[in-house]
């Protein structure tokens, strides 16, 4: 537990103390620290609301001012249960009602595990700790909200009230945190996405399936253009692959059945040259009673004799029959009846899945032509659209979606080339971070758990050791800041997940870099070495910009919608003053000049006054405005305004245009 988690966990005990001072009958379950704060689950007839927070906080302040020590005591299981039966756990004194949740927790503690209590003032709680030394060490705190939660997360259990709060060492840190939350509300990519007309979700399209409006599509196209240019310079070759594939592809890759929960359900199609059904085996299973049943059904469903009568049609017709007809049918009877039909002689149906990942397709592209060591490293890149069936409760704006365009590539290399290739990918990350002004980032190096080989991870212990050492050496030699996280590797090899923090300090997981020693073997990928011997390449899966969706969501919040000129959906808006023909003609000539250079420029020819035009452009966060009046026409100039900077004054129109073009070309921040 970190120092801040220790402080917040201590604050949850003070919260419980305060609630008991107001409502002595309160029963408590769990009160852990969580990201950015703490909570305590309470069972209480009174419904706590934000209106109660002031009086609860007042009692908390009294406990903090009292500066009671947090005292730890180890007790036997029987002693703990005895205190629970007296109602003394999570309480200020003995009570008529037992501490039922604490008793349940005690009964589920392993026999050989120590049981400890913590006391602050009159409050005694069952707790493993740790805590700060005294209540006075808690510093600044604030209650934030209250919600409902089932005990142990099980809807069969009682529903409790979960009171949330947060705590920091100082008032300054607390104030900064809430200021950040207010700023985060303003920067919420879902809110700005609507206001700036970037993307939409529609119920008829489906949850988690974003659609980009023209202004949002511009950002996606600019990111893809950036990736294409960067990857071309790094020796990548672009490929394309379909959005669906047969089930056999994902079985070969190893994604099925282990990844099936994250994939959309399969589409079942009548096969094209698939395996024939064993008609003879089915025929042997048919009894005379089945034949009689068939004859009975044919009287009810004459079309059973037709060669073009489909099983799906039969099932539909069947359920429309009266109840007395339906009793004739059982699942076994259906199988028997149709086993001798024309369907028994058709191929077994094919199952197709929407593409959840690009790698199996790329492995097939590697294998499509003979490869030599001279071809390696081979870098295949694709901004391929993938589909993943995220749970509805996990969907969140652009951050968690069901359709995504991945900045994907797979690098096939020899073991000797691995370090240089893996490091080059990491350096690409750093280049992008600098371009987007991402100053805080961390690489999470995920390794395997040897005890889960053959279950969660491919059962290749030596290859795991070898590739983890190789990856760790790359990180150490490059001096990149990283942390090592056990038991979170991909099933086929170690990986790096890139965590980045936006301008207001919000953390995002935006990219990945993975080692794969398993799938090349599964697909029997080979290259000829210098001695003309077949070898299996290593594969690096990498996605420096992650997906369009998540990265755009990150950038919206990072920039607060104020995109740099090169990335701005609308780069320049020309605002003529008045409607004189000379002003409009001059404005149109500049518009045409900008658009001839592929600048995303628009013109506002409405009858509004200039202040109204400026206000509208500012609301849409247009990067640059060229305000043009009669004096500008006479001077062959434009008056330049930049969003967030205001009026920059008049400039010769050729100079202003040249600056726009250079800023876009250089992708200035």
C-alpha positions in Angstrom: 0.0 0.0 0.0 1.4 3.4 -1.0 1.6 6.4 1.4 -1.4 8.1 -0.1 -3.4 4.8 -0.1 -2.5 4.4 3.6 -3.8 7.9 4.3 -7.0 7.3 2.4 -7.6 4.0 4.1 -7.3 5.7 7.4 -9.8 8.3 6.3 -12.3 5.6 5.7 -12.1 4.6 9.4 -12.6 8.2 10.4 -15.6 8.3 8.0 -17.1 5.3 9.8 -16.4 6.9 13.2 -18.3 10.0 12.1 -21.3 8.1 10.7 -21.6 6.1 14.0 -21.6 9.4 16.0 -24.6 10.5 14.0 -26.3 7.0 13.4 -25.1 4.5 16.1 -27.0 1.7 14.5 -25.0 1.8 11.3 -23.4 -1.6 10.2 -20.3 -1.5 8.1 -18.9 -3.9 5.5 -15.7 -2.9 3.6 -13.8 0.4 3.5 -10.8 0.2 1.2 -8.8 2.9 -0.6 -9.5 3.2 -4.3 -8.1 5.2 -7.2 -8.3 8.9 -6.2 -10.0 8.2 -2.9 -11.7 5.8 -0.5 -15.2 4.5 0.4 -17.0 2.6 3.1 -20.1 0.4 2.6 -22.7 1.0 5.2 -26.0 -0.7 6.0 -28.3 2.0 7.5 -32.1 2.7 7.4 -31.4 6.4 6.9 -30.7 7.1 3.2 -27.5 9.2 3.2 -27.4 12.0 0.7 -25.0 14.8 -0.2 -27.2 17.0 2.1 -25.7 14.9 5.0 -22.1 15.5 4.0 -21.6 18.7 6.0 -22.5 17.1 9.3 -20.6 13.9 8.5 -17.5 16.0 7.6 -17.9 18.0 10.8 -17.7 14.8 12.9 -14.7 13.6 10.8 -12.9 16.9 11.6 -13.5 16.4 15.3 -11.9 12.9 15.1 -9.0 14.3 13.1 -8.5 17.1 15.6 -8.6 14.6 18.5 -5.4 13.1 16.9 -6.2 9.6 18.2 -3.5 7.0 17.4 -4.3 4.0 15.2 -3.6 1.1 17.4 -3.1 -2.4 16.0 -4.0 -5.6 18.0 -3.8 -9.2 16.9 -6.6 -11.5 18.1 -7.6 -15.1 17.8 -10.5 -16.1 15.6 -12.7 -16.9 18.6 -11.9 -13.4 20.1 -12.7 -11.7 16.9 -16.0 -13.6 16.5 -16.9 -12.9 20.2 -16.4 -9.1 19.5 -18.5 -9.4 16.4 -21.4 -11.1 18.2 -21.3 -8.3 20.8 -21.6 -5.8 17.9 -18.3 -4.3 18.9 -16.6 -4.5 15.5 -16.9 -1.4 13.3 -18.6 0.2 16.3 -18.0 2.7 19.1 -19.2 0.3 21.8 -21.0 -3.0 22.4 -24.4 -3.1 20.7 -27.6 -5.1 20.8 -27.1 -6.2 17.1 -24.0 -8.3 16.1 -21.6 -6.9 13.5 -23.0 -9.2 10.9 -20.8 -8.2 7.9 -17.6 -8.4 10.0 -18.6 -11.8 11.3 -19.1 -13.0 7.7 -15.7 -11.6 6.8 -14.0 -13.4 9.7 -15.6 -16.7 8.8 -14.1 -16.4 5.3 -10.5 -15.6 6.5 -8.2 -18.5 5.9 -7.5 -20.5 9.0 -3.7 -19.8 9.0 -4.1 -16.1 8.4 -3.6 -13.6 11.3 -6.6 -11.5 12.4 -6.0 -7.9 13.4 -8.0 -5.1 14.7 -7.4 -1.3 14.5 -8.6 1.2 17.0 -8.9 5.0 16.8 -10.5 6.5 19.8 -13.7 4.5 20.6 -13.9 3.0 17.1 -12.7 -0.6 16.7 -12.6 -2.2 13.3 -11.6 -5.6 11.8 -8.8 -4.5 9.5 -5.5 -5.8 8.0 -4.2 -2.2 7.8 -1.9 -0.4 7.4 -2.8 3.1 8.6 -1.1 6.4 9.3 0.2 6.9 12.9 -2.6 9.2 14.1 -5.9 10.5 12.8 -4.3 14.0 12.8 -2.0 12.8 10.0 -4.9 12.6 7.5 -4.6 16.1 6.2 -7.3 17.4 3.9 -10.4 15.4 2.9 -13.8 15.8 1.3 -16.8 13.5 0.7 -17.7 13.3 -2.9 -20.8 11.1 -3.5 -22.9 8.2 -2.4 -24.0 5.2 -4.4 -25.6 1.8 -4.0 -23.6 -1.4 -4.0 -24.4 -5.1 -3.3 -22.5 -6.7 -0.5 -19.5 -8.5 -2.1 -20.8 -7.3 -5.5 -23.5 -10.1 -5.5 -27.0 -9.0 -6.3 -28.3 -11.9 -4.1 -26.8 -10.1 -1.1 -28.1 -7.0 0.7 -27.8 -3.6 -1.0 -25.6 -1.2 0.9 -24.9 2.5 0.7 -21.4 3.3 -0.5 -20.1 6.6 0.7 -17.1 8.0 -1.3 -14.5 10.5 -0.4 -11.0 11.5 -1.1 -8.1 12.7 1.0 -4.7 14.3 0.5 -1.8 15.3 2.7 -2.4 19.0 2.2 -5.3 21.4 1.4 -3.4 22.6 -1.7 -3.3 19.1 -3.1 -7.0 18.7 -2.4 -7.9 22.0 -4.1 -5.7 21.1 -7.1 -7.5 17.7 -7.4 -11.0 19.3 -7.5 -9.8 21.9 -9.9 -8.5 19.1 -12.2 -12.0 17.4 -11.9 -13.7 20.6 -13.0 -11.3 21.0 -15.9 -11.8 17.4 -16.8 -15.6 18.0 -17.1 -14.9 20.8 -19.5 -12.5 18.6 -21.5 -14.7 15.5 -21.5 -14.3 14.1 -25.0 -18.0 13.0 -25.1 -19.1 16.6 -24.4 -16.7 18.2 -26.8 -17.4 15.6 -29.4 -21.0 16.7 -29.5 -20.2 20.4 -29.3 -17.6 20.4 -32.0 -19.5 17.9 -34.2 -16.8 15.3 -34.3 -18.5 12.0 -33.7 -21.9 10.5 -32.9 -23.4 7.2 -31.5 -26.8 6.1 -32.8 -29.1 3.4 -31.3 -30.0 2.1 -34.8 -26.3 1.6 -35.6 -25.6 0.1 -32.2 -23.9 0.8 -28.9 -20.1 1.1 -29.0 -20.1 1.7 -32.7 -19.0 5.4 -33.3 -19.5 7.3 -36.5 -17.2 10.2 -37.3 -18.8 13.3 -38.7 -16.7 15.2 -41.3 -14.9 17.3 -38.7 -14.0 14.1 -36.7 -13.1 12.2 -39.8 -10.5 14.9 -40.6 -8.6 14.1 -37.4 -8.6 10.4 -38.1 -7.3 11.0 -41.7 -4.6 13.3 -40.4 -3.5 10.6 -37.8 -3.4 8.0 -40.6 -1.4 10.3 -42.8 1.1 10.9 -40.0 1.4 7.1 -39.5 1.8 6.4 -43.2 4.6 8.9 -43.5 6.3 7.9 -40.3 6.1 4.2 -41.2 7.2 4.7 -44.8 10.3 6.4 -43.6 10.9 3.5 -41.2 10.6 0.9 -44.0 7.1 -0.4 -43.4 5.0 -1.8 -46.2 1.2 -1.3 -46.2 -1.3 -4.2 -46.6 -5.0 -4.6 -46.5 -7.1 -7.5 -45.2 -10.8 -8.3 -45.0 -13.0 -7.5 -42.0 -14.1 -11.2 -41.6 -12.5 -14.6 -41.7 -13.4 -18.2 -41.2 -13.4 -19.7 -37.7 -10.4 -21.9 -38.7 -8.1 -18.9 -39.0 -8.7 -17.9 -35.3 -8.4 -21.5 -34.1 -5.0 -21.7 -35.8 -3.9 -18.4 -34.3 -5.0 -19.6 -30.8 -7.5 -16.8 -30.3 -10.3 -19.4 -30.2 -11.6 -20.5 -27.9 -9.7 -18.4 -25.4 -10.6 -15.0 -26.8 -14.2 -15.9 -27.9 -15.8 -13.7 -25.2 -14.3 -10.6 -26.7 -15.4 -11.5 -30.2 -18.7 -10.9 -31.9 -20.7 -14.2 -32.2 -20.0 -16.1 -35.4 -22.0 -15.9 -38.6 -23.1 -19.4 -39.8 -23.2 -19.7 -43.6 -23.8 -22.7 -45.8 -20.3 -23.9 -46.6 -18.5 -23.7 -49.9 -16.7 -27.1 -50.2 -16.7 -27.9 -46.5 -16.8 -31.3 -44.8 -19.8 -33.6 -45.7 -22.1 -34.8 -43.0 -21.8 -38.6 -42.3 -25.2 -39.6 -43.7 -24.8 -43.4 -43.1 -24.0 -42.8 -39.4 -27.1 -40.7 -39.0 -29.3 -43.2 -40.9 -28.3 -46.0 -38.5 -29.7 -44.0 -35.6 -33.2 -43.6 -37.1 -35.9 -45.9 -35.6 -39.2 -46.9 -37.1 -40.9 -44.5 -34.8 -39.1 -41.6 -36.3 -40.3 -42.7 -39.8 -43.9 -42.7 -38.5 -43.4 -39.3 -36.9 -42.1 -38.0 -40.2 -45.2 -39.3 -42.0 -47.4 -37.6 -39.5 -45.5 -34.3 -39.9 -45.7 -34.5 -43.6 -49.4 -34.4 -43.4 -49.2 -31.2 -41.3 -46.3 -29.7 -43.3 -46.7 -30.9 -47.0 -43.7 -28.8 -48.0 -41.4 -31.3 -46.2 -41.4 -33.2 -49.4 -40.2 -30.2 -51.4 -36.4 -30.2 -52.2 -36.2 -26.4 -51.7 -37.9 -26.4 -48.3 -35.3 -25.0 -45.8 -34.9 -26.1 -42.2 -35.3 -22.5 -41.1 -38.7 -22.3 -43.0 -39.8 -25.5 -41.4 -39.0 -24.2 -37.9 -40.9 -21.0 -38.6 -44.0 -22.9 -39.9 -43.9 -25.3 -37.0 -44.2 -22.6 -34.3 -47.2 -21.1 -36.1 -49.1 -24.4 -35.7 -51.7 -25.1 -33.0 -50.4 -26.6 -29.7 -51.6 -30.1 -30.6 -49.3 -30.1 -33.6 -46.3 -28.8 -31.6 -46.3 -31.8 -29.2 -45.2 -34.0 -32.1 -41.8 -32.4 -32.3 -38.8 -33.0 -30.1 -35.1 -32.1 -30.8 -34.2 -35.7 -31.4 -37.0 -36.0 -33.9 -35.9 -33.0 -35.8 -32.4 -34.4 -36.1 -33.8 -37.8 -37.3 -36.2 -36.3 -39.8 -33.7 -34.1 -41.4 -30.8 -36.5 -41.3 -32.1 -38.3 -44.4 -33.1 -35.0 -46.2 -31.1 -33.1 -48.7 -29.4 -31.1 -45.9 -27.6 -34.2 -44.8 -25.8 -34.3 -48.1 -24.8 -30.6 -48.0 -21.4 -29.5 -46.6 -21.4 -28.6 -42.9 -22.0 -24.8 -42.4 -19.0 -22.4 -42.3 -18.6 -20.1 -39.4 -17.2 -16.6 -40.0 -16.1 -14.1 -37.3 -15.8 -10.3 -37.6 -12.1 -9.5 -37.4 -11.1 -8.8 -33.8 -7.4 -8.5 -34.5 -5.2 -8.1 -37.6 -2.4 -10.4 -36.7 -3.8 -13.7 -38.2 -4.4 -12.0 -41.5 -0.9 -10.6 -41.6 0.6 -14.0 -40.8 -1.2 -15.3 -43.8 0.3 -12.5 -45.9 3.8 -13.3 -44.6 3.2 -16.9 -45.7 1.8 -16.0 -49.1 5.2 -15.8 -50.8 8.6 -17.6 -50.0 10.7 -15.6 -47.6 14.5 -15.4 -47.2 16.6 -13.9 -44.4 17.3 -11.1 -46.9 13.6 -10.1 -46.7 13.8 -9.6 -42.9 12.9 -7.6 -41.0 9.6 -7.5 -42.9 7.3 -4.8 -41.5 3.6 -5.1 -42.6 1.3 -2.2 -41.6 -2.4 -1.7 -41.8 -5.0 0.7 -40.4 -7.4 -2.2 -40.2 -10.8 -2.0 -38.7 -11.4 -4.5 -35.9 -14.5 -5.5 -34.0 -14.6 -6.5 -30.3 -17.7 -7.3 -28.3 -17.0 -5.3 -25.2 -19.6 -5.7 -22.4 -22.2 -2.9 -22.5 -21.3 -1.8 -19.0 -17.7 -1.2 -20.1 -18.5 1.0 -23.1 -17.3 4.5 -22.6 -17.4 7.1 -25.4 -14.5 6.7 -27.7 -12.3 5.1 -25.0 -14.1 1.7 -25.0 -15.8 0.8 -28.3 -16.9 -2.2 -30.3 -15.4 -1.1 -33.7 -11.9 0.4 -33.9 -9.3 1.3 -36.5 -6.0 0.1 -35.3 -2.6 1.7 -36.1 -1.4 -1.9 -36.5 1.8 -3.5 -37.8 3.6 -6.7 -37.5 7.4 -7.0 -37.7 8.8 -10.4 -38.7 12.5 -10.6 -37.8 15.3 -12.9 -36.7 16.4 -13.1 -33.0 19.5 -11.1 -33.9 17.3 -8.3 -35.3 14.9 -8.2 -32.4 16.5 -5.7 -30.1 17.0 -3.1 -32.9 13.4 -3.5 -34.1 11.8 -3.5 -30.7 13.8 -0.4 -29.7 12.8 1.3 -33.0 9.2 0.9 -32.1 9.7 2.4 -28.7 11.6 5.3 -30.3 8.6 5.8 -32.6 6.4 6.2 -29.5 8.8 8.9 -28.1 8.6 10.8 -31.4 4.8 10.8 -31.3 4.8 11.9 -27.7 7.0 14.9 -28.5 4.8 15.8 -31.4 1.6 15.7 -29.3 3.2 17.4 -26.3 2.8 14.3 -24.1 5.3 14.9 -21.3 4.4 12.2 -18.8 4.3 8.5 -19.9 5.3 5.1 -18.6 5.8 1.8 -20.2 4.3 -1.2 -18.4 6.4 -4.3 -19.2 4.0 -7.3 -18.7 5.5 -10.8 -18.1 4.0 -14.2 -17.6 3.3 -16.3 -14.5 5.1 -19.7 -14.8 2.3 -21.4 -12.7 -0.2 -20.6 -15.5 1.7 -22.0 -18.4 -0.7 -24.0 -20.6 -3.7 -22.1 -19.2 -3.3 -18.4 -19.5 0.0 -18.5 -21.4 1.5 -20.6 -24.1 3.4 -23.6 -22.6 6.9 -22.7 -23.8 8.9 -21.9 -20.6 12.3 -21.5 -22.3 10.9 -19.1 -24.9 9.2 -17.1 -22.2 12.4 -16.7 -20.4 14.4 -15.8 -23.5 11.9 -13.2 -24.9 11.4 -11.6 -21.5 15.1 -11.2 -21.0 15.4 -9.8 -24.5 12.6 -7.3 -23.9 13.9 -6.2 -20.5 17.4 -5.6 -22.0 15.9 -3.4 -24.7 14.2 -1.2 -22.1 17.2 -1.0 -19.9 19.6 -0.2 -22.7 17.3 2.5 -24.1 16.9 4.2 -20.8 13.1 4.3 -21.1 11.1 4.6 -17.9 9.2 1.4 -17.3 7.7 -0.8 -14.6 7.5 -4.6 -14.6 4.0 -6.1 -14.1 3.7 -9.9 -13.6 0.9 -12.1 -15.0 -0.4 -9.6 -17.6 1.5 -10.7 -20.7 -0.3 -11.6 -23.9 -0.9 -15.4 -24.2 1.7 -15.6 -26.9 4.5 -13.5 -25.4 5.6 -10.5 -23.2 4.3 -7.1 -24.0 4.6 -3.4 -23.3 1.5 -1.2 -22.7 2.1 2.5 -22.9 0.4 4.7 -20.3 0.3 8.4 -21.1 -1.0 11.3 -19.0 -2.9 14.2 -20.7 -2.3 17.9 -20.1 -4.6 17.7 -16.9 -3.0 14.6 -15.5 -5.6 12.0 -16.6 -4.0 8.6 -17.3 -4.7 6.7 -20.6 -3.5 3.4 -22.0 -2.9 4.4 -25.6 -0.5 2.0 -27.3 1.1 -1.4 -27.2 4.3 -3.3 -28.3 4.2 -7.1 -28.0 6.5 -10.0 -28.6 5.1 -13.1 -30.2 7.0 -16.4 -30.4 3.9 -18.6 -30.5 1.8 -17.6 -33.5 4.6 -17.8 -36.1 4.9 -21.5 -35.1 1.2 -22.0 -35.2 1.1 -20.7 -38.8 4.2 -22.5 -39.7 5.9 -19.3 -40.8 9.3 -19.8 -42.3 12.2 -18.1 -43.9 15.4 -19.5 -45.4 18.6 -18.6 -43.4 22.1 -18.2 -44.9 22.5 -21.9 -45.0 19.2 -22.4 -46.8 17.7 -23.9 -43.6 14.1 -23.2 -42.7 13.7 -21.0 -39.6 10.7 -19.5 -37.7 10.8 -15.7 -37.3 9.9 -13.8 -34.2 6.9 -11.4 -34.6 6.5 -8.0 -33.0 2.9 -6.7 -32.7 2.9 -2.9 -32.4 0.4 -0.1 -32.4 2.1 3.2 -31.5 -1.1 5.3 -32.0 -3.4 2.6 -30.6 -6.8 3.0 -32.3 -8.2 6.1 -34.0 -11.1 6.0 -31.5 -9.1 6.0 -28.2 -6.3 8.2 -29.4 -8.8 10.8 -30.7 -10.6 10.7 -27.4 -7.3 11.2 -25.7 -6.4 14.1 -27.9 -9.7 15.8 -27.5 -9.2 15.9 -23.7 -5.5 16.6 -24.0 -6.0 19.7 -26.2 -9.4 20.5 -24.7 -10.6 20.6 -28.3 -8.1 23.3 -29.2 -6.2 21.2 -31.8 -2.9 22.4 -33.3 -3.3 23.9 -36.8 -2.2 20.7 -38.7 -4.8 18.6 -36.8 -7.6 21.1 -36.5 -10.8 20.0 -38.3 -11.2 23.6 -39.6 -7.9 25.2 -40.0 -8.9 28.7 -41.3 -12.2 30.5 -41.4 -12.4 33.7 -43.5 -14.7 36.3 -42.0 -15.6 39.2 -44.4 -16.8 42.4 -42.8 -19.9 43.6 -44.5 -21.1 42.5 -47.9 -19.4 44.8 -50.3 -18.5 42.9 -53.5 -14.8 43.9 -53.4 -14.4 42.5 -49.8 -16.3 39.3 -50.8 -14.3 38.8 -54.0 -11.0 39.3 -52.2 -12.1 36.9 -49.4 -13.1 34.3 -52.0 -9.7 34.6 -53.7 -7.9 33.9 -50.5 -10.2 30.9 -49.7 -9.5 29.5 -53.2 -5.8 29.9 -52.7 -5.8 28.1 -49.3 -8.0 25.3 -50.6 -5.7 24.9 -53.6 -3.0 24.0 -51.1 -5.3 21.5 -49.3 -5.9 23.8 -46.4 -9.2 23.1 -44.6 -10.6 26.6 -45.0 -14.2 27.9 -45.0 -15.8 31.3 -45.4 -18.6 32.9 -43.4 -20.7 34.9 -45.8 -23.7 35.3 -43.4 -25.3 38.7 -42.8 -24.2 38.7 -39.2 -21.9 41.4 -37.9 -18.2 40.6 -37.5 -18.6 40.1 -33.7 -21.2 37.4 -34.3 -19.0 35.7 -36.9 -16.0 35.7 -34.6 -18.1 34.3 -31.7 -19.3 31.4 -33.8 -15.8 30.6 -35.0 -14.5 30.7 -31.4 -17.3 28.4 -30.2 -16.3 25.8 -32.9 -12.6 26.3 -31.9 -11.5 27.2 -35.4 -7.8 27.5 -35.2 -7.2 30.6 -37.3 -9.5 33.4 -38.5 -8.7 35.8 -41.3 -10.8 38.9 -40.7 -11.1 41.0 -43.9 -12.4 44.5 -44.3 -12.1 47.3 -46.8 -8.7 48.4 -45.4 -7.4 44.8 -45.7 -8.5 44.7 -49.3 -6.7 48.0 -50.1 -3.5 46.8 -48.3 -3.7 43.2 -49.8 -3.6 42.0 -46.2 -5.6 40.0 -43.6 -6.2 40.6 -39.9 -5.3 37.4 -38.1 -7.0 35.9 -35.1 -5.9 32.7 -33.4 -8.3 30.8 -31.1 -7.1 31.2 -27.5 -4.7 34.0 -28.4 -7.0 36.7 -29.8 -6.1 39.3 -32.4 -2.6 39.1 -33.8 -2.9 42.1 -36.1 -2.8 42.7 -39.8 -0.3 40.8 -42.0 0.3 40.8 -45.8 -1.9 38.1 -47.1 1.0 36.2 -48.8 2.9 36.2 -45.5 -0.2 35.0 -43.5 -0.8 32.2 -46.0 2.8 31.1 -46.1 2.9 30.9 -42.3 -0.3 28.7 -42.4 1.3 26.3 -45.0 4.6 26.1 -43.1 2.9 25.4 -39.8 0.9 22.6 -41.3 3.8 21.1 -43.1 6.0 21.0 -40.0 3.0 19.9 -37.8 3.8 22.5 -35.2 2.3 22.2 -31.8 
